[in-house]
Amino acid sequence: MIILKSEKKKESGRPYRSVFSNAVWSFKGMLKGAPVLFGLMVLQVPLNIFLAWGAVYLPALVVGEVTRGESLAHGAWRMGMLLLLMLAADTLMLFFTGMSQSGLSRYRYQKIGELDRKSMDCFYQIYEKKENRDLHDRAVWATAQWNGALPVCDLPRRSLKLAENIGCYCLFGSVITIVSPWLAPILTIAPLVNWFCARLYRKWEYANRGKWADIERKLEYVQRMPSDFEAAKDIRIYGLAGWLRETYRGLARERLKWEKRQTWREFLSRIADLAVILLRDGAAYALLIRMTLAGEITVDGFVLYFSAISMFASFVGNILDELSGMHTSSLNICDYRQYMNLPQQDGTGEADIEKHLQGAPEITFEHVSFRYEGASADTLRDIHFTVKPGEKIALVGLNGAGKTTLVKLLCGLYQPTQGEIRINGIPAEQFALSDYYRLFSPVFQEVKTAFFSLAETVAGEIGDGLDLEKIQKCIRLAGLGDKIDALPQGIHTKLDKQVNQDGTELSGGQLQKLMLARALYKNAPILVLDEPTAALDPIAENQIYLQYNRMSQAKTSLFISHRLASTQFCDRILYLKEGRITEEGSHEELLALGGEYSDLYQMQSCWYREDYEGETSLEAAQASL
């Protein structure tokens, strides 16, 4: 692992990459990931140009055949051939469009897969930052398919549409130039006003996107809460429904304010568009009418030029729309690329992990300090201690003392601001992160499970390669034997009743035991318990810690808690206060010292004894378990 460098780039009004850079990136991505889709998009360009020409030429052809007095057979032949060609082109377009939608979906899943892999591989300290999680949400938007368009690959599509419209612009421009050489320049220059107004709006929208992104995240969270099964009891018993509704209304009002500002600015940009269209088209049509009445052009010529001017004007608008759309698509790609380019922290890979997995390793914190980005002071300050192979360490202290931060540093989720962590004397940054993670079997306070089976959850994988015998053993050693025996499908029972009709829901204590089984199955040489029993009562907590103690005999273990049920069976206790180790020793030594650990233990001792027909000691409670 390498020392983490602070990210200096923050939200700003300047795009992460230029339109040209994003276009090159998009074309390369499509040519590599979806070459057939790209080919289909290219083939649609000449077909659309031909269909546009046919739509303009056909009415003029009909009028010309009638006004020149050609025979019915002659007219039918010429019109029939043109209609047949247009029908063939239109059929091919429908086929290519259908195939393109299928290819677009496959390409979208590729990009979503890349995004998910980035999220899972992204260094935790970087991913944890709110601005990066907001960036992730915007990157997800770039992979959303709307009205047949996919923002992450929309630049190639728009680029080809731009080429198509430029082709039509040249084709119909050459036609209307016959009427007047000034028509094409006039019809071209006028819409630039619209394009400039639209560009100003898009620039404002991009610069302010972060202001409503946070509101939308909160709205989505509050909207999701009523359907969250885990929150259902609290919502009903504590009457939280009204509070959630009011919170949602407040956020909705705040979001609507931004939507009104967006709508008003967009409306102003459209007014100029309407005015220019009226002036532009009115003048062109007036010129055609005058020339026809003066006999300068024939009736079929009038029809041809009238249609050509209408089409020409639309293609000028289309060119500007595509340019504006390319800018918008580029901004979406900026979010995707910026997220995908977040720094990948990893080690040098010089150290071989295998020999360190064979037995309990030694852990050394060598004058380690850590400060969160933007904080004014260190959370951990000059932490220095060594855990001997196989030693059990209890790290205790009040909330906010820095215990969880220390665990994240040890597990490689954070990088020290100063100092160094060593495994068997090897600096942690010399291990590749994927190897370094193999050293640890952590059990954290917050438990997250998915809709997989108990066996798959314990193994951390799916498929037919599970060691079912080992899974059974680990689950029973963790104390869940009675539970799986009571389930019709045993260890193959799925979790999460919202997804699986015949699934099961585990209690808090059962979930912690399941996490213990997962840690046992991984069988890493270092066991880390980060307050996994904070939600349990002291007796249940003590039972689980006794199970952990039995299962960790051959491991280096670190027990983290602000309650002291885990301290008595540990070899050594480190008392943490305000980011420093202020006391160190065994349970008996620290009690004899009479310091803050002793005071905290005496304060909490009532949790481990109860008055029931006399005083029942902790030892007696343990014996009864």
C-alpha positions as CSV (number, residue, x, y, z in Angstrom):
1,M,0.0,0.0,0.0
2,I,1.2,3.5,-0.7
3,I,0.7,6.6,1.3
4,L,-2.6,8.2,0.5
5,K,-2.5,11.5,-1.3
6,S,-5.3,13.9,-0.6
7,E,-7.6,14.5,-3.4
8,K,-7.5,18.2,-4.3
9,K,-10.1,18.2,-7.0
10,K,-13.4,19.4,-5.7
11,E,-16.7,20.3,-7.3
12,S,-16.3,23.2,-9.7
13,G,-18.0,24.6,-12.8
14,R,-15.2,23.3,-15.1
15,P,-15.7,19.9,-16.7
16,Y,-13.4,17.1,-15.8
17,R,-12.5,16.4,-19.5
18,S,-13.2,18.2,-22.8
19,V,-15.8,17.1,-25.3
20,F,-13.1,16.0,-27.7
21,S,-11.4,13.9,-25.0
22,N,-14.7,12.3,-24.0
23,A,-15.5,11.6,-27.7
24,V,-12.2,9.8,-28.3
25,W,-12.7,7.8,-25.1
26,S,-16.3,6.9,-26.1
27,F,-15.3,5.8,-29.6
28,K,-12.5,3.7,-28.3
29,G,-14.8,2.1,-25.7
30,M,-17.5,1.3,-28.3
31,L,-15.0,-0.1,-30.9
32,K,-13.6,-2.4,-28.2
33,G,-16.7,-3.3,-26.3
34,A,-19.5,-3.1,-28.9
35,P,-18.0,-3.0,-32.4
36,V,-21.2,-4.4,-34.0
37,L,-23.3,-1.7,-32.3
38,F,-20.9,0.9,-33.7
39,G,-21.1,-0.6,-37.2
40,L,-24.9,-0.5,-37.1
41,M,-24.9,3.1,-36.0
42,V,-22.6,4.0,-38.9
43,L,-24.8,2.2,-41.5
44,Q,-27.8,4.3,-40.4
45,V,-26.1,7.5,-41.5
46,P,-26.4,7.1,-45.3
47,L,-29.8,5.5,-45.0
48,N,-31.1,8.5,-43.1
49,I,-29.6,10.9,-45.6
50,F,-31.3,9.0,-48.5
51,L,-34.6,8.9,-46.7
52,A,-34.5,12.7,-46.0
53,W,-33.7,13.3,-49.7
54,G,-36.5,11.0,-50.8
55,A,-39.0,12.8,-48.5
56,V,-38.2,16.1,-50.2
57,Y,-37.9,14.9,-53.8
58,L,-41.0,12.7,-53.9
59,P,-43.6,15.6,-53.7
60,A,-41.7,17.6,-56.4
61,L,-41.6,14.4,-58.6
62,V,-45.3,14.0,-58.4
63,V,-46.1,17.6,-59.2
64,G,-43.6,17.6,-62.0
65,E,-45.1,14.5,-63.6
66,V,-48.5,16.1,-63.5
67,T,-47.6,19.6,-64.7
68,R,-45.5,18.3,-67.6
69,G,-48.3,16.0,-68.8
70,E,-46.3,12.8,-68.6
71,S,-48.1,9.5,-69.0
72,L,-49.5,7.6,-66.0
73,A,-47.1,4.7,-66.7
74,H,-44.1,6.9,-66.8
75,G,-45.1,8.6,-63.5
76,A,-46.0,5.3,-61.8
77,W,-42.6,3.8,-62.8
78,R,-40.5,6.7,-61.5
79,M,-42.5,7.2,-58.3
80,G,-42.7,3.4,-57.7
81,M,-39.0,3.0,-58.0
82,L,-38.4,5.8,-55.5
83,L,-41.0,4.5,-53.1
84,L,-39.5,1.0,-53.3
85,L,-36.0,2.2,-52.6
86,M,-37.4,4.3,-49.6
87,L,-39.3,1.3,-48.3
88,A,-36.2,-0.9,-48.5
89,A,-34.1,1.8,-46.7
90,D,-36.8,2.3,-44.1
91,T,-37.0,-1.5,-43.5
92,L,-33.2,-1.6,-43.0
93,M,-33.5,1.3,-40.6
94,L,-36.1,-0.5,-38.5
95,F,-33.9,-3.6,-38.5
96,F,-30.7,-1.7,-37.6
97,T,-32.6,0.2,-34.9
98,G,-33.9,-2.9,-33.2
99,M,-30.4,-4.6,-33.4
100,S,-28.9,-1.4,-32.0
101,Q,-31.2,-1.4,-29.0
102,S,-30.2,-4.9,-28.1
103,G,-26.5,-4.1,-28.5
104,L,-27.0,-0.9,-26.5
105,S,-28.4,-2.9,-23.6
106,R,-25.4,-5.3,-23.7
107,Y,-23.0,-2.4,-23.8
108,R,-24.8,-0.8,-20.9
109,Y,-24.4,-3.9,-18.7
110,Q,-20.7,-3.9,-19.5
111,K,-20.4,-0.3,-18.3
112,I,-22.5,-1.0,-15.2
113,G,-20.2,-4.0,-14.5
114,E,-17.1,-1.8,-14.8
115,L,-18.7,0.7,-12.4
116,D,-19.6,-1.9,-9.9
117,R,-16.1,-3.4,-10.0
118,K,-14.6,0.1,-9.4
119,S,-16.9,0.6,-6.4
120,M,-15.9,-2.8,-4.9
121,D,-12.2,-2.3,-5.7
122,C,-12.0,1.4,-4.8
123,F,-9.8,2.1,-1.8
124,Y,-12.1,2.4,1.2
125,Q,-10.7,5.7,2.5
126,I,-11.4,7.3,-0.9
127,Y,-14.8,5.7,-1.4
128,E,-15.9,6.7,2.1
129,K,-15.8,10.4,1.3
130,K,-19.2,11.9,0.6
131,E,-18.2,13.8,-2.5
132,N,-17.0,10.5,-4.0
133,R,-20.2,8.7,-3.2
134,D,-22.2,11.6,-4.7
135,L,-19.9,11.3,-7.8
136,H,-20.8,7.6,-7.8
137,D,-24.5,8.4,-8.0
138,R,-23.9,10.7,-10.9
139,A,-21.8,8.0,-12.6
140,V,-24.7,5.6,-12.2
141,W,-26.9,8.1,-14.0
142,A,-24.5,8.0,-16.9
143,T,-25.3,4.3,-17.3
144,A,-29.1,4.8,-17.2
145,Q,-30.8,4.2,-20.5
146,W,-33.5,6.8,-21.3
147,N,-35.6,6.9,-24.5
148,G,-33.2,4.7,-26.3
149,A,-30.1,6.7,-25.4
150,L,-27.3,5.8,-23.1
151,P,-25.3,8.8,-21.8
152,V,-22.1,6.9,-21.4
153,C,-22.0,6.1,-25.1
154,D,-24.1,8.9,-26.4
155,L,-21.2,10.9,-27.9
156,P,-20.6,8.4,-30.7
157,R,-24.3,8.3,-31.5
158,R,-24.5,12.1,-31.5
159,S,-21.3,12.4,-33.4
160,L,-22.7,10.2,-36.2
161,K,-26.0,12.1,-36.1
162,L,-24.0,15.3,-36.4
163,A,-22.3,13.8,-39.5
164,E,-25.7,12.8,-40.8
165,N,-27.1,16.3,-40.4
166,I,-24.0,17.9,-41.9
167,G,-24.4,15.7,-44.9
168,C,-28.1,16.7,-45.3
169,Y,-27.1,20.3,-44.7
170,C,-24.7,20.2,-47.6
171,L,-27.2,18.3,-49.8
172,F,-30.1,20.6,-49.3
173,G,-27.9,23.7,-49.0
174,S,-26.7,23.0,-52.6
175,V,-30.4,22.8,-53.6
176,I,-31.6,26.1,-52.0
177,T,-28.5,27.9,-53.3
178,I,-30.0,27.6,-56.8
179,V,-32.8,29.9,-55.5
180,S,-30.5,32.4,-53.9
181,P,-26.9,32.2,-52.8
182,W,-27.8,34.2,-49.6
183,L,-30.4,31.7,-48.3
184,A,-28.0,29.2,-47.0
185,P,-25.8,31.7,-45.0
186,I,-28.9,33.5,-43.6
187,L,-30.6,30.2,-42.6
188,T,-27.3,29.1,-41.0
189,I,-26.4,32.2,-39.0
190,A,-29.8,32.8,-37.4
191,P,-29.9,29.7,-35.3
192,L,-26.5,30.4,-33.7
193,V,-28.4,32.8,-31.3
194,N,-30.4,29.8,-30.1
195,W,-27.3,27.7,-29.7
196,F,-25.6,30.3,-27.7
197,C,-28.6,30.7,-25.3
198,A,-28.9,26.9,-24.9
199,R,-25.1,26.7,-24.2
200,L,-25.4,29.3,-21.4
201,Y,-28.2,27.3,-19.8
202,R,-26.3,24.0,-20.0
203,K,-23.3,25.7,-18.4
204,W,-25.4,27.0,-15.6
205,E,-27.0,23.6,-15.1
206,Y,-23.7,21.8,-14.9
207,A,-22.1,24.3,-12.5
208,N,-25.0,24.0,-10.1
209,R,-25.7,20.2,-10.4
210,G,-24.1,19.5,-7.0
211,K,-26.6,21.7,-5.2
212,W,-29.5,19.5,-6.0
213,A,-27.6,16.2,-6.1
214,D,-27.4,16.2,-2.2
215,I,-31.2,17.0,-2.0
216,E,-32.0,14.1,-4.3
217,R,-29.9,11.7,-2.3
218,K,-31.8,12.7,0.9
219,L,-35.1,12.4,-1.0
220,E,-34.3,9.0,-2.2
221,Y,-33.2,7.9,1.3
222,V,-36.4,9.2,3.0
223,Q,-38.6,7.7,0.2
224,R,-36.9,4.3,0.7
225,M,-37.3,4.3,4.5
226,P,-41.1,3.4,4.6
227,S,-40.5,0.2,2.6
228,D,-37.4,-0.8,4.7
229,F,-38.5,-3.9,6.6
230,E,-35.9,-3.4,9.3
231,A,-37.3,0.1,10.1
232,A,-41.0,-1.0,10.0
233,K,-41.3,-1.7,13.8
234,D,-39.7,1.7,14.8
235,I,-41.9,3.6,12.3
236,R,-45.0,2.2,13.8
237,I,-44.2,2.1,17.5
238,Y,-42.5,5.4,17.7
239,G,-44.9,7.2,15.3
240,L,-42.2,8.1,12.8
241,A,-44.5,8.2,9.8
242,G,-45.5,11.8,10.3
243,W,-41.9,12.8,10.8
244,L,-40.8,11.0,7.6
245,R,-43.7,12.6,5.6
246,E,-42.8,16.1,6.8
247,T,-39.1,15.5,6.1
248,Y,-40.0,14.4,2.6
249,R,-42.2,17.4,2.0
250,G,-39.5,19.8,3.2
251,L,-36.9,18.2,0.9
252,A,-39.4,18.1,-2.0
253,R,-40.1,21.8,-1.6
254,E,-36.4,22.5,-1.6
255,R,-36.0,20.4,-4.8
256,L,-38.9,22.1,-6.4
257,K,-37.3,25.5,-5.9
258,W,-34.3,24.3,-8.0
259,E,-36.6,22.8,-10.6
260,K,-38.4,26.2,-10.9
261,R,-35.1,27.9,-11.5
262,Q,-34.1,25.3,-14.0
263,T,-37.5,25.6,-15.9
264,W,-37.4,29.4,-15.9
265,R,-33.8,29.5,-17.3
266,E,-34.7,26.9,-19.9
267,F,-37.8,28.9,-20.9
268,L,-35.8,32.0,-21.5
269,S,-33.4,30.1,-23.7
270,R,-36.3,28.9,-25.8
271,I,-37.9,32.3,-26.4
272,A,-35.0,33.4,-28.6
273,D,-35.4,30.1,-30.5
274,L,-39.0,30.9,-31.3
275,A,-38.3,34.4,-32.5
276,V,-35.5,33.4,-34.8
277,I,-37.6,30.6,-36.4
278,L,-40.5,33.0,-37.2
279,L,-38.1,35.6,-38.8
280,R,-36.0,33.0,-40.7
281,D,-38.8,30.8,-42.2
282,G,-41.1,33.7,-42.9
283,A,-38.5,35.5,-45.0
284,A,-37.5,32.4,-46.9
285,Y,-41.1,31.5,-47.8
286,A,-41.9,35.0,-48.8
287,L,-39.0,34.9,-51.3
288,L,-40.2,31.6,-52.8
289,I,-43.7,32.9,-53.3
290,R,-42.5,36.1,-55.0
291,M,-40.2,34.1,-57.4
292,T,-43.1,31.7,-58.3
293,L,-45.5,34.5,-59.0
294,A,-42.9,36.2,-61.1
295,G,-42.4,33.0,-63.1
296,E,-38.8,32.6,-62.1
297,I,-39.4,29.0,-60.8
298,T,-41.9,26.3,-61.8
299,V,-44.6,24.8,-59.6
300,D,-42.7,21.6,-59.0
301,G,-39.6,23.7,-58.4
302,F,-41.5,25.7,-55.8
303,V,-42.5,22.4,-54.1
304,L,-38.9,21.2,-54.2
305,Y,-37.4,24.4,-52.9
306,F,-40.1,24.9,-50.3
307,S,-39.5,21.4,-48.9
308,A,-35.7,21.8,-49.2
309,I,-35.8,25.1,-47.2
310,S,-37.9,23.5,-44.5
311,M,-35.6,20.6,-44.3
312,F,-32.5,22.7,-44.4
313,A,-33.7,24.9,-41.5
314,S,-34.4,21.8,-39.5
315,F,-31.0,20.4,-40.2
316,V,-29.3,23.6,-39.1
317,G,-31.3,23.3,-35.8
318,N,-30.4,19.6,-35.6
319,I,-26.7,20.4,-36.0
320,L,-26.8,22.9,-33.2
321,D,-29.0,20.5,-31.0
322,E,-26.4,17.7,-31.6
323,L,-23.6,20.0,-30.6
324,S,-25.5,21.0,-27.5
325,G,-26.4,17.4,-26.8
326,M,-22.8,16.4,-27.2
327,H,-21.8,18.9,-24.6
328,T,-24.5,17.5,-22.2
329,S,-23.4,13.9,-22.9
330,S,-19.8,14.9,-22.3
331,L,-20.7,16.2,-18.9
332,N,-22.3,12.9,-18.0
333,I,-19.3,11.1,-19.3
334,C,-17.1,13.4,-17.2
335,D,-18.9,12.1,-14.0
336,Y,-18.4,8.5,-15.1
337,R,-14.7,8.9,-16.1
338,Q,-13.9,11.0,-13.0
339,Y,-15.3,8.2,-10.8
340,M,-13.6,5.5,-12.7
341,N,-10.3,7.4,-12.4
342,L,-10.4,7.8,-8.6
343,P,-7.0,6.8,-7.3
344,Q,-6.4,3.1,-6.9
345,Q,-4.4,2.7,-3.7
346,D,-2.3,-0.5,-3.7
347,G,1.0,-1.8,-2.4
348,T,4.2,-2.5,-4.2
349,G,3.5,-6.3,-4.1
350,E,7.2,-6.9,-3.1
351,A,6.3,-8.9,0.0
352,D,5.1,-12.6,-0.3
353,I,1.9,-13.0,1.7
354,E,1.9,-16.8,1.8
355,K,4.5,-17.3,4.6
356,H,2.6,-14.8,6.8
357,L,-0.6,-16.8,6.5
358,Q,0.9,-20.0,8.0
359,G,0.6,-18.9,11.6
360,A,-0.2,-16.0,14.0
361,P,1.8,-13.0,12.9
362,E,3.3,-10.1,14.9
363,I,1.8,-6.7,14.4
364,T,3.6,-3.5,15.1
365,F,2.2,0.1,15.1
366,E,5.3,2.3,14.8
367,H,4.4,5.9,15.8
368,V,1.2,5.9,13.8
369,S,-0.9,9.0,13.5
370,F,-4.0,9.6,11.4
371,R,-5.9,12.7,10.5
372,Y,-9.1,12.8,8.5
373,E,-9.1,15.1,5.5
374,G,-10.3,18.5,6.4
375,A,-9.9,17.9,10.2
376,S,-8.0,20.3,12.3
377,A,-6.4,17.7,14.6
378,D,-5.2,14.1,14.4
379,T,-7.7,11.4,15.4
380,L,-4.9,9.1,16.3
381,R,-1.6,10.5,17.7
382,D,1.7,8.7,17.9
383,I,0.3,5.2,18.4
384,H,3.1,2.8,19.2
385,F,2.6,-0.8,20.3
386,T,3.4,-4.4,19.3
387,V,1.1,-7.4,19.3
388,K,3.1,-10.6,19.7
389,P,2.2,-13.7,17.6
390,G,-0.9,-15.3,19.1
391,E,-1.4,-12.6,21.7
392,K,-4.9,-11.3,22.5
393,I,-5.2,-7.6,22.8
394,A,-8.2,-5.7,24.1
395,L,-8.5,-2.1,22.9
396,V,-10.9,-0.2,25.0
397,G,-12.0,3.4,25.5
398,L,-15.0,5.7,25.4
399,N,-16.8,6.6,22.2
400,G,-14.7,8.8,19.9
401,A,-11.4,7.6,21.4
402,G,-10.2,6.4,17.9
403,K,-10.7,2.6,18.3
404,T,-12.6,2.1,15.0
405,T,-10.1,4.3,13.1
406,L,-7.3,2.2,14.5
407,V,-9.0,-1.0,13.2
408,K,-9.5,0.5,9.8
409,L,-5.8,1.4,9.7
410,L,-4.8,-2.2,10.8
411,C,-7.1,-3.8,8.2
412,G,-5.7,-1.6,5.4
413,L,-8.9,0.4,4.9
414,Y,-7.1,3.6,5.8
415,Q,-3.5,4.7,5.3
416,P,-1.5,6.3,8.2
417,T,-0.9,10.0,7.9
418,Q,2.4,9.4,9.7
419,G,4.2,6.3,10.9
420,E,4.1,2.7,9.7
421,I,2.3,-0.6,10.4
422,R,4.3,-3.8,10.1
423,I,3.3,-7.4,9.8
424,N,6.2,-9.7,11.0
425,G,8.5,-6.8,10.5
426,I,7.4,-6.2,6.9
427,P,5.9,-2.7,6.2
428,A,2.2,-3.0,5.2
429,E,2.7,-1.0,2.1
430,Q,4.9,-3.7,0.7
431,F,1.9,-6.1,0.4
432,A,-0.6,-5.9,-2.4
433,L,-3.9,-4.9,-0.9
434,S,-5.7,-8.0,-2.2
435,D,-3.0,-10.1,-0.4
436,Y,-3.0,-7.9,2.7
437,Y,-6.7,-8.4,3.2
438,R,-6.2,-12.2,3.4
439,L,-4.5,-11.6,6.8
440,F,-7.7,-10.6,8.5
441,S,-11.0,-12.1,9.6
442,P,-12.8,-9.0,10.9
443,V,-16.2,-8.9,12.6
444,F,-17.6,-5.4,12.6
445,Q,-20.3,-3.8,14.7
446,E,-22.6,-3.1,11.7
447,V,-23.7,-6.3,10.0
448,K,-24.8,-6.3,6.4
449,T,-26.2,-9.4,4.7
450,A,-27.8,-9.9,1.3
451,F,-30.3,-12.3,-0.1
452,F,-27.9,-15.2,-0.3
453,S,-28.1,-18.5,1.6
454,L,-26.6,-19.0,5.0
455,A,-23.9,-21.2,3.4
456,E,-23.1,-18.6,0.7
457,T,-22.9,-15.8,3.3
458,V,-20.5,-17.8,5.4
459,A,-18.3,-18.8,2.5
460,G,-18.5,-15.3,0.9
461,E,-19.0,-16.9,-2.6
462,I,-21.7,-18.6,-4.6
463,G,-21.7,-21.6,-6.9
464,D,-21.0,-25.3,-6.6
465,G,-17.5,-25.0,-5.1
466,L,-18.6,-24.4,-1.5
467,D,-17.0,-26.6,1.2
468,L,-20.4,-27.5,2.8
469,E,-18.8,-29.7,5.5
470,K,-16.5,-26.8,6.6
471,I,-19.5,-24.4,6.5
472,Q,-21.6,-26.7,8.7
473,K,-18.7,-27.0,11.2
474,C,-18.1,-23.2,11.4
475,I,-21.8,-22.4,11.8
476,R,-22.1,-24.9,14.7
477,L,-18.9,-23.7,16.3
478,A,-20.3,-20.2,16.2
479,G,-23.4,-21.4,18.1
480,L,-26.0,-21.5,15.4
481,G,-26.5,-25.3,15.3
482,D,-30.0,-25.2,16.8
483,K,-31.0,-22.5,14.4
484,I,-30.0,-24.3,11.2
485,D,-31.5,-27.6,12.5
486,A,-34.8,-25.8,12.8
487,L,-34.8,-24.6,9.2
488,P,-36.3,-26.9,6.6
489,Q,-33.4,-26.1,4.1
490,G,-30.7,-25.9,6.8
491,I,-27.6,-24.0,5.7
492,H,-29.2,-23.5,2.2
493,T,-31.9,-21.3,3.6
494,K,-31.9,-17.9,2.0
495,L,-31.8,-14.7,4.0
496,D,-34.0,-11.6,3.5
497,K,-37.8,-12.4,3.3
498,Q,-38.4,-9.4,1.1
499,V,-36.5,-11.1,-1.7
500,N,-37.0,-14.8,-0.9
501,Q,-40.5,-16.0,0.0
502,D,-39.2,-18.9,2.0
503,G,-36.3,-16.9,3.5
504,T,-35.4,-16.3,7.1
505,E,-34.7,-13.3,9.3
506,L,-32.0,-13.6,12.0
507,S,-31.9,-11.7,15.2
508,G,-29.0,-9.4,16.1
509,G,-27.3,-12.0,18.2
510,Q,-27.7,-14.7,15.5
511,L,-26.3,-12.3,12.8
512,Q,-23.2,-11.8,15.0
513,K,-22.8,-15.5,15.3
514,L,-23.2,-15.9,11.5
515,M,-20.4,-13.3,11.1
516,L,-18.3,-15.3,13.5
517,A,-18.9,-18.3,11.4
518,R,-17.8,-16.3,8.3
519,A,-14.6,-15.3,10.1
520,L,-13.9,-18.9,11.1
521,Y,-14.5,-20.1,7.6
522,K,-12.0,-17.6,6.2
523,N,-9.5,-18.8,8.9
524,A,-7.2,-15.8,8.6
525,P,-4.3,-15.5,11.1
526,I,-5.5,-12.2,12.6
527,L,-9.0,-12.0,14.2
528,V,-10.4,-8.5,14.6
529,L,-13.6,-7.8,16.5
530,D,-14.7,-4.2,16.2
531,E,-17.5,-3.8,18.8
532,P,-19.6,-6.6,17.3
533,T,-21.8,-7.0,20.4
534,A,-22.6,-3.3,21.1
535,A,-26.3,-3.9,20.5
536,L,-26.5,-7.0,22.8
537,D,-27.1,-7.2,26.6
538,P,-24.0,-7.9,28.7
539,I,-24.8,-11.6,29.3
540,A,-25.3,-12.3,25.6
541,E,-22.2,-10.2,24.9
542,N,-20.1,-12.2,27.3
543,Q,-21.3,-15.5,25.8
544,I,-20.3,-14.4,22.3
545,Y,-16.9,-13.2,23.5
546,L,-16.3,-16.6,25.2
547,Q,-17.1,-18.2,21.8
548,Y,-14.7,-15.9,20.1
549,N,-12.0,-16.6,22.7
550,R,-12.3,-20.4,22.2
551,M,-12.2,-20.0,18.4
552,S,-9.1,-17.7,18.4
553,Q,-6.6,-19.8,20.3
554,A,-4.1,-20.0,17.4
555,K,-4.6,-16.5,16.1
556,T,-3.4,-13.0,16.8
557,S,-6.5,-11.3,18.1
558,L,-7.6,-7.7,18.6
559,F,-10.8,-7.1,20.6
560,I,-12.3,-3.6,20.4
561,S,-14.9,-2.4,22.8
562,H,-16.0,0.5,24.9
563,R,-17.6,-2.1,27.3
564,L,-15.2,-4.4,29.2
565,A,-16.7,-7.8,28.9
566,S,-13.9,-8.9,26.6
567,T,-11.0,-7.7,28.6
568,Q,-10.5,-10.3,31.3
569,F,-9.5,-13.2,28.9
570,C,-7.2,-11.0,26.9
571,D,-3.4,-11.0,27.5
572,R,-3.1,-7.3,27.4
573,I,-5.3,-4.2,27.5
574,L,-4.7,-0.9,25.7
575,Y,-6.7,2.0,27.0
576,L,-7.3,4.7,24.3
577,K,-8.2,8.2,25.1
578,E,-8.4,11.1,22.7
579,G,-6.3,9.2,20.1
580,R,-3.5,8.2,22.4
581,I,-2.7,5.0,24.4
582,T,-2.8,6.3,28.0
583,E,-2.8,3.0,29.9
584,E,-1.4,-0.5,29.0
585,G,-1.3,-3.8,30.9
586,S,-3.4,-6.8,32.0
587,H,-6.8,-6.5,33.5
588,E,-5.5,-7.0,37.0
589,E,-2.6,-4.6,36.5
590,L,-4.8,-1.8,35.3
591,L,-7.3,-2.3,38.1
592,A,-4.3,-2.1,40.5
593,L,-3.1,1.1,38.8
594,G,-6.4,2.8,39.7
595,G,-6.5,4.9,36.5
596,E,-9.2,5.6,34.0
597,Y,-9.6,2.0,33.0
598,S,-10.2,1.0,36.6
599,D,-12.7,3.8,37.0
600,L,-14.5,2.7,33.8
601,Y,-14.6,-0.9,34.9
602,Q,-16.0,0.0,38.4
603,M,-18.6,2.1,36.7
604,Q,-19.6,-0.7,34.4
605,S,-19.3,-3.6,36.9
606,C,-23.0,-3.4,37.6
607,W,-23.5,-4.7,34.1
608,Y,-21.7,-7.9,34.9
609,R,-23.4,-8.5,38.3
610,E,-27.0,-8.6,39.2
611,D,-28.8,-8.6,42.6
612,Y,-31.1,-11.6,42.7
613,E,-31.4,-13.3,46.1
614,G,-27.9,-12.1,46.7
615,E,-25.1,-11.0,44.4
616,T,-24.3,-13.2,41.3
617,S,-20.7,-12.7,40.1
618,L,-19.6,-12.5,36.5
619,E,-17.7,-15.8,37.1
620,A,-20.9,-17.5,38.2
621,A,-22.8,-16.1,35.2
622,Q,-20.1,-17.5,32.9
623,A,-20.3,-20.9,34.6
624,S,-24.0,-21.0,34.0
625,L,-23.4,-20.4,30.3
